[in-house]
Amino acid sequence: MKSVLHLNLRRKYFAQIAGNAKHMETRELKPYWKKRLEGRHYDVIKFRNGYAKNAPEMLVEFRDLTKRRRNYEIQLGRILKIKRWKH
């Protein structure tokens, strides 16, 4: 079974990733993200645009995680699946 990182995104950023215009997602270097990201291995990222039960979802390959300045940078791979997304 694949290891999945679950992340919520605003519509603007979800659309950029879905349109292959954004290839990296960032999160602040804070204890919450350190616990979720450092020392863990993920195969895929499940992005959701909102919290509704029928919110758009996208499954994307997890390539790499790096720390730069005050952020974690998550390198995104190819989009594996998109559900309930209307451009």
Secondary structure per residue as TSV (DSSP state, phi and psi in degrees):
chain	resnum	aa	ss	phi	psi
A	1	M	-	360.0	139.7
A	2	K	-	-77.5	145.3
A	3	S	-	-85.4	127.1
A	4	V	E	-117.3	129.2
A	5	L	E	-96.9	122.7
A	6	H	E	-97.7	124.3
A	7	L	E	-135.4	139.9
A	8	N	E	-98.8	143.8
A	9	L	-	-133.3	152.3
A	10	R	-	-72.3	157.0
A	11	R	H	-54.5	-42.9
A	12	K	H	-56.0	-47.5
A	13	Y	H	-75.6	-35.1
A	14	F	H	-60.3	-44.6
A	15	A	H	-64.5	-38.4
A	16	Q	H	-64.5	-42.0
A	17	I	H	-68.7	-45.1
A	18	A	H	-60.8	-31.7
A	19	G	T	-90.8	10.5
A	20	N	T	58.9	28.4
A	21	A	-	-96.5	-15.6
A	22	K	-	-126.3	126.3
A	23	H	-	-120.1	8.6
A	24	M	E	-146.2	137.2
A	25	E	E	-114.2	138.4
A	26	T	E	-116.0	150.6
A	27	R	E	-139.0	146.8
A	28	E	E	-66.6	149.1
A	29	L	S	-76.5	85.6
A	30	K	S	-131.6	159.4
A	31	P	H	-54.6	-36.2
A	32	Y	H	-60.0	-47.8
A	33	W	H	-75.6	-31.4
A	34	K	H	-59.1	-44.8
A	35	K	H	-64.1	-37.1
A	36	R	H	-82.5	-25.1
A	37	L	H	-110.7	-45.8
A	38	E	T	-71.9	137.6
A	39	G	T	73.0	13.1
A	40	R	-	-118.3	157.1
A	41	H	-	-118.1	128.4
A	42	Y	-	-122.9	144.2
A	43	D	S	-94.5	-40.2
A	44	V	E	-139.8	161.8
A	45	I	E	-118.0	130.8
A	46	K	E	-104.4	105.0
A	47	F	E	-89.2	139.6
A	48	R	E	-126.1	142.4
A	49	N	S	-101.3	80.3
A	50	G	S	108.8	-176.6
A	51	Y	S	-113.1	-3.5
A	52	A	S	-64.0	152.9
A	53	K	T	-60.9	-29.6
A	54	N	T	-107.4	27.4
A	55	A	-	-67.9	149.3
A	56	P	-	-59.9	143.4
A	57	E	E	-132.8	153.8
A	58	M	E	-147.1	135.9
A	59	L	E	-107.1	122.9
A	60	V	E	-130.0	143.2
A	61	E	E	-63.1	138.7
A	62	F	E	-93.8	115.5
A	63	R	E	-92.2	-52.9
A	64	D	E	-163.4	160.4
A	65	L	E	-129.2	128.1
A	66	T	E	-133.3	158.4
A	67	K	E	-106.2	130.6
A	68	R	E	-141.7	124.3
A	69	R	T	53.3	-110.7
A	70	R	T	-112.1	22.0
A	71	N	E	-135.8	156.1
A	72	Y	E	-91.8	135.1
A	73	E	E	-113.2	119.4
A	74	I	E	-101.9	114.1
A	75	Q	E	-80.4	126.4
A	76	L	E	-96.9	142.9
A	77	G	E	-98.9	-146.3
A	78	R	E	-79.6	155.8
A	79	I	E	-79.5	125.1
A	80	L	E	-93.5	-32.6
A	81	K	E	-163.7	141.7
A	82	I	E	-130.0	132.5
A	83	K	E	-124.8	140.1
A	84	R	S	56.5	37.0
A	85	W	-	-111.7	124.7
A	86	K	-	-119.1	118.2
A	87	H	-	-54.7	360.0
